Amino acid sequence: MNKNKEQVLCIDRKTLPASWVTQRTVLPMDFATFADTCTKAKFSFVRRGIAEEDRLKKQIIPYILLQTADGGMTAVYSRQGSEKRLHDLWSIGIGGHINPEDTAMGADGFESILKTGMQRELDEELTRRVSGDSIEFIGIISEDITPVGSVHMGAVFLIRTQNPEGYLPGDELHSFTWHTTQKLSQLNLELWSELALELVNSLNPAL
């Protein structure tokens, strides 16, 4: 979709809790707290070309991690998509922008829109996935260190699967593979992936 025409879900930075928009934010959180806070902060759809240059707004991005049931392996892929600023970095997060079309499946509340957008992103990025695997919201990540991060906030979801071979990547997930979780730091990870890994590890310190 053309960046100048695409509409993306945004929340004004000033209406979000200060602890959510620090220079480097990694916050475990339950979904009810996240959705309620974002609903009260109020959201809007803004042209992506404008939002990408507006540090006063945070675009909310579902960022979905795939791991084996024991957490020992994590799916990774090489960034080669429309966001050229992330090229040649490895990512452990599947996801993308929330668009007005995500309101078409039902209610237009924040919780419904985010979940619909998250499911749409999974369907777009994966040609096959295991329908029975649960998807758990684990918290948020945000950073003001990189140009990309300064205008985005990640809503982090985690899928743990007993059947990793049941996930097949689409064309956007280049060099998709399962990598030993403890050795992910050896890869040239995008900063969001480092933050998301820190978030997962804070919930499972033994891994």
Backbone as CSV, one residue per row, in Angstrom:
resi,resn,N_x,N_y,N_z,CA_x,CA_y,CA_z,C_x,C_y,C_z
1,MET,0.837,-1.194,0.000,0.000,0.000,0.000,0.876,1.249,0.000
2,ASN,0.482,2.267,-0.748,1.216,3.518,-0.814,1.241,4.188,0.556
3,LYS,2.451,4.510,1.044,2.584,5.095,2.385,1.818,6.406,2.517
4,ASN,1.745,7.175,1.421,1.087,8.476,1.493,-0.436,8.359,1.550
5,LYS,-0.973,7.213,1.129,-2.414,7.016,1.142,-2.869,6.139,2.309
6,GLU,-1.988,5.270,2.787,-2.353,4.358,3.869,-2.668,5.132,5.141
7,GLN,-3.737,4.726,5.828,-4.104,5.297,7.114,-3.693,4.319,8.219
8,VAL,-3.022,4.827,9.248,-2.528,3.951,10.306,-3.013,4.432,11.670
9,LEU,-3.194,3.486,12.588,-3.690,3.794,13.923,-2.600,4.448,14.765
10,CYS,-2.927,5.604,15.338,-1.973,6.361,16.146,-2.610,6.828,17.445
11,ILE,-1.765,7.060,18.435,-2.180,7.673,19.687,-1.199,8.806,19.990
12,ASP,-1.729,9.962,20.424,-0.858,11.073,20.780,0.015,10.681,21.967
13,ARG,1.293,10.907,21.827,2.251,10.552,22.874,1.877,11.165,24.229
14,LYS,1.393,12.395,24.221,1.107,13.107,25.474,-0.051,12.497,26.252
15,THR,-0.906,11.712,25.596,-2.040,11.095,26.290,-1.699,9.719,26.848
16,LEU,-0.517,9.210,26.539,-0.073,7.914,27.050,0.709,8.101,28.346
17,PRO,0.741,7.096,29.225,1.543,7.198,30.453,3.006,7.469,30.114
18,ALA,3.640,8.320,30.879,5.038,8.670,30.619,5.948,7.446,30.639
19,SER,5.606,6.466,31.469,6.435,5.258,31.576,6.372,4.398,30.316
20,TRP,5.393,4.664,29.451,5.260,3.903,28.206,6.133,4.466,27.091
21,VAL,6.538,5.697,27.209,7.219,6.363,26.085,8.572,6.916,26.512
22,THR,9.323,6.119,27.241,10.681,6.496,27.618,11.619,6.222,26.440
23,GLN,12.870,6.568,26.613,13.825,6.332,25.534,13.944,4.850,25.208
24,ARG,13.780,4.006,26.235,13.887,2.559,26.037,12.888,1.886,26.974
25,THR,11.749,1.477,26.438,10.646,0.955,27.242,10.451,-0.538,27.024
26,VAL,10.467,-1.297,28.106,10.136,-2.724,28.090,9.233,-2.966,29.291
27,LEU,7.923,-3.129,29.042,6.964,-3.220,30.135,6.072,-4.447,30.017
28,PRO,6.229,-5.436,30.903,5.257,-6.534,30.967,3.895,-5.956,31.340
29,MET,2.832,-6.506,30.772,1.509,-5.925,31.010,0.436,-6.914,30.575
30,ASP,-0.741,-6.850,31.217,-1.854,-7.663,30.758,-2.634,-6.887,29.700
31,PHE,-3.357,-7.626,28.873,-4.014,-6.994,27.730,-5.109,-6.027,28.157
32,ALA,-5.826,-6.343,29.228,-6.910,-5.475,29.684,-6.379,-4.092,30.055
33,THR,-5.244,-4.054,30.745,-4.632,-2.778,31.122,-4.217,-1.997,29.891
34,PHE,-3.575,-2.693,28.947,-3.117,-2.039,27.728,-4.288,-1.464,26.932
35,ALA,-5.309,-2.280,26.707,-6.452,-1.850,25.892,-7.214,-0.722,26.572
36,ASP,-7.403,-0.815,27.885,-8.144,0.210,28.608,-7.406,1.545,28.575
37,THR,-6.094,1.493,28.770,-5.299,2.718,28.764,-5.313,3.374,27.381
38,CYS,-5.180,2.566,26.331,-5.184,3.108,24.971,-6.556,3.661,24.595
39,THR,-7.598,3.017,25.082,-8.954,3.519,24.822,-9.139,4.885,25.455
40,LYS,-8.687,5.049,26.688,-8.811,6.330,27.383,-7.918,7.392,26.741
41,ALA,-6.767,6.970,26.215,-5.854,7.914,25.567,-6.404,8.404,24.226
42,LYS,-7.306,7.633,23.658,-7.963,7.925,22.373,-6.994,7.730,21.197
43,PHE,-7.534,7.136,20.160,-6.728,6.861,18.978,-7.391,7.464,17.746
44,SER,-6.620,7.554,16.685,-7.139,8.052,15.418,-6.349,7.410,14.291
45,PHE,-6.894,7.484,13.095,-6.180,7.001,11.918,-5.603,8.201,11.175
46,VAL,-4.309,8.126,10.919,-3.569,9.231,10.310,-2.854,8.711,9.072
47,ARG,-2.729,9.554,8.064,-1.985,9.139,6.876,-0.567,8.740,7.275
48,ARG,-0.142,7.578,6.810,1.150,7.037,7.245,2.307,7.968,6.900
49,GLY,2.249,8.596,5.732,3.327,9.500,5.334,3.521,10.641,6.318
50,ILE,2.421,11.071,6.941,2.491,12.118,7.956,2.937,11.546,9.293
51,ALA,2.339,10.404,9.675,2.644,9.793,10.973,4.115,9.407,11.100
52,GLU,4.726,8.992,9.995,6.131,8.557,10.039,7.079,9.699,10.381
53,GLU,6.608,10.944,10.233,7.457,12.101,10.517,7.018,12.858,11.771
54,ASP,6.013,12.339,12.469,5.438,13.045,13.615,5.796,12.338,14.918
55,ARG,6.810,12.844,15.613,7.253,12.235,16.873,6.281,12.486,18.017
56,LEU,5.248,13.300,17.774,4.243,13.543,18.808,3.214,12.428,18.849
57,LYS,3.288,11.512,17.891,2.359,10.388,17.830,3.117,9.068,17.873
58,LYS,2.441,8.051,18.393,2.979,6.691,18.365,2.027,5.813,17.556
59,GLN,2.543,5.211,16.494,1.771,4.243,15.726,1.812,2.910,16.478
60,ILE,0.655,2.317,16.718,0.586,1.078,17.488,0.738,-0.109,16.541
61,ILE,1.737,-0.951,16.813,2.081,-2.069,15.938,1.976,-3.393,16.697
62,PRO,1.129,-4.336,16.253,1.199,-5.691,16.823,2.544,-6.311,16.435
63,TYR,3.246,-6.867,17.392,4.577,-7.440,17.174,4.529,-8.846,17.753
64,ILE,4.430,-9.841,16.862,4.104,-11.207,17.278,5.331,-12.107,17.199
65,LEU,5.663,-12.745,18.313,6.798,-13.655,18.386,6.333,-15.104,18.300
66,LEU,7.128,-15.920,17.616,6.867,-17.358,17.531,7.994,-18.097,18.241
67,GLN,7.629,-18.931,19.202,8.613,-19.755,19.890,8.094,-21.180,20.024
68,THR,9.033,-22.103,20.196,8.634,-23.463,20.511,8.064,-23.474,21.931
69,ALA,7.331,-24.523,22.262,6.618,-24.587,23.541,7.538,-24.402,24.738
70,ASP,8.776,-24.891,24.628,9.709,-24.765,25.747,10.503,-23.456,25.706
71,GLY,10.255,-22.631,24.708,10.961,-21.364,24.588,12.375,-21.490,24.062
72,GLY,12.789,-22.682,23.735,14.177,-22.907,23.334,14.527,-22.428,21.931
73,MET,13.531,-22.366,21.053,13.753,-21.924,19.673,12.803,-20.766,19.366
74,THR,13.297,-19.814,18.600,12.511,-18.645,18.219,12.607,-18.448,16.712
75,ALA,11.483,-18.128,16.087,11.479,-17.875,14.643,12.098,-16.511,14.354
76,VAL,12.973,-16.451,13.346,13.600,-15.195,12.929,13.520,-15.076,11.407
77,TYR,13.606,-13.863,10.932,13.653,-13.636,9.487,14.449,-12.368,9.204
78,SER,14.873,-12.217,7.966,15.667,-11.064,7.553,14.755,-9.970,7.019
79,ARG,14.949,-8.753,7.490,14.128,-7.622,7.066,14.448,-7.218,5.617
80,GLN,13.445,-7.329,4.733,13.609,-6.907,3.349,12.347,-6.218,2.827
81,GLY,11.439,-5.807,3.712,10.143,-5.286,3.302,10.159,-3.819,2.938
82,SER,8.991,-3.171,3.086,8.831,-1.783,2.637,9.604,-0.786,3.493
83,GLU,9.917,-1.152,4.754,10.638,-0.239,5.632,12.142,-0.393,5.404
84,LYS,12.676,0.435,4.494,14.080,0.319,4.090,15.050,0.587,5.237
85,ARG,14.592,1.334,6.247,15.477,1.653,7.373,15.801,0.432,8.221
86,LEU,15.080,-0.675,8.015,15.324,-1.892,8.794,16.006,-2.988,7.984
87,HIS,16.303,-2.696,6.720,16.892,-3.732,5.867,18.219,-4.231,6.424
88,ASP,18.471,-5.515,6.183,19.702,-6.211,6.579,19.767,-6.495,8.084
89,LEU,18.688,-6.244,8.788,18.611,-6.613,10.197,17.734,-7.852,10.333
90,TRP,17.961,-8.612,11.390,17.138,-9.769,11.681,16.024,-9.361,12.642
91,SER,14.864,-9.984,12.491,13.719,-9.666,13.330,13.084,-10.937,13.878
92,ILE,12.573,-10.844,15.107,11.812,-11.960,15.678,10.332,-11.582,15.784
93,GLY,9.956,-10.426,15.237,8.587,-9.951,15.352,7.855,-9.908,14.025
94,ILE,6.702,-10.541,13.959,5.833,-10.473,12.793,4.739,-9.452,13.090
95,GLY,4.445,-8.586,12.150,3.391,-7.620,12.400,3.481,-6.427,11.488
96,GLY,2.594,-5.470,11.712,2.561,-4.286,10.882,1.517,-3.300,11.379
97,HIS,1.239,-2.309,10.568,0.336,-1.238,10.958,-1.116,-1.694,11.037
98,ILE,-1.861,-1.026,11.906,-3.303,-1.224,12.024,-3.984,-0.203,11.107
99,ASN,-4.894,-0.663,10.264,-5.545,0.187,9.270,-7.054,0.278,9.510
100,PRO,-7.732,1.257,8.902,-9.186,1.369,9.066,-9.936,0.097,8.688
101,GLU,-9.387,-0.700,7.764,-10.058,-1.938,7.371,-10.222,-2.893,8.558
102,ASP,-9.401,-2.717,9.587,-9.479,-3.597,10.750,-10.695,-3.288,11.613
103,THR,-11.418,-2.211,11.306,-12.671,-1.913,12.003,-13.855,-2.583,11.314
104,ALA,-13.645,-3.128,10.128,-14.756,-3.636,9.321,-15.276,-4.993,9.800
105,MET,-14.507,-5.674,10.650,-14.881,-7.020,11.068,-15.824,-7.032,12.274
106,GLY,-16.150,-5.870,12.800,-17.035,-5.852,13.971,-16.974,-4.523,14.688
107,ALA,-16.847,-4.578,16.013,-16.838,-3.364,16.820,-15.627,-2.494,16.485
108,ASP,-15.767,-1.203,16.755,-14.680,-0.290,16.430,-13.910,0.156,17.661
109,GLY,-14.019,-0.617,18.758,-13.246,-0.327,19.956,-11.791,-0.718,19.775
110,PHE,-10.912,-0.154,20.591,-9.476,-0.396,20.445,-9.132,-1.876,20.524
111,GLU,-9.680,-2.567,21.517,-9.363,-3.988,21.708,-9.708,-4.801,20.470
112,SER,-10.894,-4.581,19.924,-11.334,-5.320,18.740,-10.465,-4.999,17.531
113,ILE,-10.152,-3.725,17.346,-9.355,-3.305,16.193,-7.955,-3.916,16.258
114,LEU,-7.342,-3.863,17.434,-5.982,-4.394,17.565,-5.944,-5.897,17.313
115,LYS,-6.883,-6.625,17.902,-6.897,-8.077,17.708,-7.177,-8.446,16.255
116,THR,-8.080,-7.708,15.614,-8.371,-7.971,14.201,-7.143,-7.697,13.345
117,GLY,-6.472,-6.580,13.604,-5.270,-6.246,12.855,-4.153,-7.245,13.066
118,MET,-4.035,-7.725,14.306,-3.012,-8.719,14.619,-3.255,-10.017,13.847
119,GLN,-4.496,-10.465,13.831,-4.835,-11.692,13.103,-4.632,-11.504,11.601
120,ARG,-4.980,-10.331,11.090,-4.781,-10.054,9.657,-3.296,-10.107,9.302
121,GLU,-2.463,-9.519,10.156,-1.022,-9.532,9.887,-0.484,-10.960,9.855
122,LEU,-0.937,-11.795,10.778,-0.499,-13.190,10.778,-0.916,-13.892,9.487
123,ASP,-2.159,-13.635,9.049,-2.649,-14.268,7.815,-1.885,-13.779,6.593
124,GLU,-1.463,-12.510,6.618,-0.732,-11.951,5.483,0.713,-12.430,5.440
125,GLU,1.317,-12.579,6.609,2.747,-12.891,6.669,3.050,-14.382,6.649
126,LEU,2.087,-15.202,7.036,2.297,-16.656,7.083,1.345,-17.345,6.113
127,THR,1.885,-18.213,5.279,1.027,-18.953,4.350,0.341,-20.116,5.050
128,ARG,0.896,-20.527,6.190,0.262,-21.568,7.001,0.651,-21.364,8.450
129,ARG,-0.325,-21.545,9.348,-0.045,-21.487,10.785,-0.952,-22.449,11.526
130,VAL,-0.598,-22.762,12.748,-1.340,-23.735,13.545,-2.508,-23.019,14.218
131,SER,-3.716,-23.346,13.813,-4.900,-22.615,14.290,-5.161,-22.813,15.779
132,GLY,-4.721,-23.925,16.333,-5.010,-24.198,17.733,-4.066,-23.547,18.723
133,ASP,-2.980,-22.958,18.257,-2.024,-22.333,19.175,-2.583,-21.036,19.737
134,SER,-2.457,-20.865,21.047,-2.950,-19.651,21.685,-1.983,-18.498,21.447
135,ILE,-2.536,-17.291,21.441,-1.754,-16.074,21.243,-1.877,-15.241,22.514
136,GLU,-0.765,-15.032,23.186,-0.762,-14.347,24.487,-0.151,-12.959,24.359
137,PHE,-0.851,-11.955,24.849,-0.287,-10.606,24.932,0.616,-10.552,26.153
138,ILE,1.854,-10.045,25.987,2.784,-10.065,27.120,3.270,-8.680,27.542
139,GLY,3.010,-7.644,26.751,3.450,-6.313,27.168,3.747,-5.403,25.999
140,ILE,4.432,-4.296,26.304,4.730,-3.310,25.266,6.220,-3.008,25.207
141,ILE,6.643,-2.569,24.017,8.007,-2.078,23.819,7.934,-0.752,23.072
142,SER,8.879,0.110,23.355,8.943,1.398,22.679,10.360,1.935,22.835
143,GLU,10.793,2.728,21.889,12.109,3.356,22.021,12.152,4.635,21.194
144,ASP,12.946,5.573,21.664,13.148,6.835,20.961,14.591,6.965,20.486
145,ILE,15.234,5.832,20.268,16.644,5.811,19.887,16.809,5.863,18.377
146,THR,15.961,5.132,17.653,16.040,5.075,16.193,14.908,5.893,15.569
147,PRO,15.073,6.351,14.315,14.006,7.091,13.639,12.716,6.289,13.529
148,VAL,12.819,4.977,13.288,11.631,4.131,13.182,10.958,3.998,14.546
149,GLY,11.731,3.689,15.562,11.177,3.461,16.888,10.523,4.688,17.491
150,SER,11.016,5.868,17.168,10.509,7.078,17.801,9.060,7.376,17.444
151,VAL,8.543,6.758,16.390,7.158,7.018,15.982,6.283,5.766,16.058
152,HIS,6.783,4.719,16.719,6.024,3.472,16.840,6.043,2.952,18.280
153,MET,5.024,2.164,18.607,4.989,1.414,19.872,4.558,-0.009,19.567
154,GLY,5.253,-0.973,20.147,4.956,-2.374,19.885,4.064,-2.991,20.936
155,ALA,2.955,-3.590,20.485,2.101,-4.407,21.342,2.544,-5.846,21.116
156,VAL,3.238,-6.421,22.089,3.937,-7.688,21.882,3.048,-8.884,22.249
157,PHE,2.912,-9.776,21.286,2.170,-11.020,21.469,3.140,-12.192,21.321
158,LEU,2.854,-13.284,22.013,3.713,-14.468,21.976,2.889,-15.707,21.645
159,ILE,3.348,-16.438,20.631,2.760,-17.730,20.284,3.782,-18.800,20.636
160,ARG,3.396,-19.725,21.494,4.251,-20.868,21.820,3.628,-22.102,21.164
161,THR,4.420,-22.853,20.417,3.867,-23.956,19.634,4.606,-25.272,19.866
162,GLN,3.828,-26.353,19.821,4.403,-27.700,19.842,4.726,-28.163,18.421
163,ASN,4.332,-27.363,17.441,4.413,-27.779,16.046,5.030,-26.682,15.180
164,PRO,6.333,-26.384,15.366,6.958,-25.303,14.604,6.912,-25.512,13.098
165,GLU,6.919,-26.778,12.656,6.860,-27.034,11.218,5.494,-26.677,10.645
166,GLY,4.526,-26.398,11.519,3.200,-25.994,11.056,3.127,-24.540,10.632
167,TYR,4.238,-23.819,10.779,4.292,-22.412,10.378,5.148,-22.260,9.124
168,LEU,4.532,-21.760,8.058,5.248,-21.532,6.805,5.208,-20.047,6.463
169,PRO,6.360,-19.462,6.128,6.416,-18.021,5.900,5.885,-17.614,4.527
170,GLY,5.372,-16.379,4.454,5.020,-15.782,3.183,6.244,-15.117,2.576
171,ASP,6.039,-14.427,1.475,7.153,-13.836,0.730,7.888,-12.743,1.505
172,GLU,7.203,-12.092,2.455,7.826,-10.983,3.174,8.816,-11.444,4.245
173,LEU,8.689,-12.684,4.678,9.554,-13.189,5.755,10.763,-13.894,5.147
174,HIS,11.723,-13.108,4.698,12.899,-13.644,4.013,13.788,-14.439,4.974
175,SER,14.321,-15.536,4.474,15.264,-16.373,5.233,14.680,-16.811,6.575
176,PHE,13.382,-17.061,6.602,12.681,-17.492,7.822,13.290,-18.801,8.327
177,THR,13.618,-18.820,9.616,14.196,-20.021,10.196,13.956,-20.025,11.705
178,TRP,14.167,-21.177,12.315,14.069,-21.293,13.773,15.480,-21.267,14.337
179,HIS,15.714,-20.389,15.310,17.047,-20.155,15.842,17.037,-20.396,17.351
180,THR,18.129,-20.924,17.882,18.238,-21.140,19.318,18.057,-19.812,20.056
181,THR,17.098,-19.743,20.949,16.757,-18.489,21.615,17.948,-17.891,22.349
182,GLN,18.717,-18.720,23.026,19.854,-18.222,23.798,20.970,-17.672,22.923
183,LYS,20.932,-17.961,21.609,21.979,-17.490,20.703,21.502,-16.371,19.776
184,LEU,20.299,-15.847,20.030,19.780,-14.775,19.188,20.650,-13.524,19.242
185,SER,21.305,-13.315,20.376,22.145,-12.123,20.518,23.327,-12.123,19.556
186,GLN,23.636,-13.276,18.964,24.727,-13.353,17.990,24.328,-12.788,16.633
187,LEU,23.011,-12.609,16.430,22.521,-12.061,15.171,22.496,-10.535,15.233
188,ASN,22.474,-9.907,14.069,22.348,-8.458,13.990,20.863,-8.110,14.058
189,LEU,20.320,-8.114,15.286,18.894,-7.927,15.499,18.500,-6.459,15.424
190,GLU,17.292,-6.201,14.914,16.740,-4.858,15.029,16.501,-4.573,16.507
191,LEU,16.496,-3.308,16.887,16.391,-2.941,18.297,15.092,-3.447,18.907
192,TRP,13.998,-3.372,18.167,12.730,-3.869,18.708,12.818,-5.347,19.085
193,SER,13.531,-6.128,18.301,13.672,-7.549,18.616,14.468,-7.733,19.897
194,GLU,15.471,-6.898,20.112,16.224,-6.960,21.364,15.314,-6.640,22.551
195,LEU,14.470,-5.635,22.384,13.552,-5.251,23.452,12.520,-6.346,23.705
196,ALA,11.986,-6.917,22.620,10.985,-7.983,22.765,11.586,-9.208,23.435
197,LEU,12.829,-9.520,23.110,13.507,-10.655,23.736,13.711,-10.395,25.226
198,GLU,14.043,-9.157,25.559,14.174,-8.779,26.973,12.845,-8.935,27.695
199,LEU,11.752,-8.577,27.007,10.421,-8.706,27.593,10.082,-10.169,27.860
200,VAL,10.322,-11.036,26.899,10.049,-12.469,27.051,10.898,-13.049,28.177
201,ASN,12.171,-12.671,28.215,13.065,-13.202,29.237,12.679,-12.742,30.642
202,SER,12.065,-11.564,30.743,11.644,-11.073,32.063,10.484,-11.930,32.604
203,LEU,9.750,-12.562,31.692,8.654,-13.448,32.103,9.136,-14.866,32.334
204,ASN,10.255,-15.213,31.678,10.811,-16.565,31.781,12.318,-16.452,32.019
205,PRO,12.755,-15.993,33.192,14.164,-15.713,33.448,15.070,-16.921,33.308
206,ALA,14.514,-18.128,33.354,15.363,-19.322,33.263,15.830,-19.587,31.843
207,LEU,15.145,-18.986,30.851,15.481,-19.260,29.462,16.697,-18.460,29.030
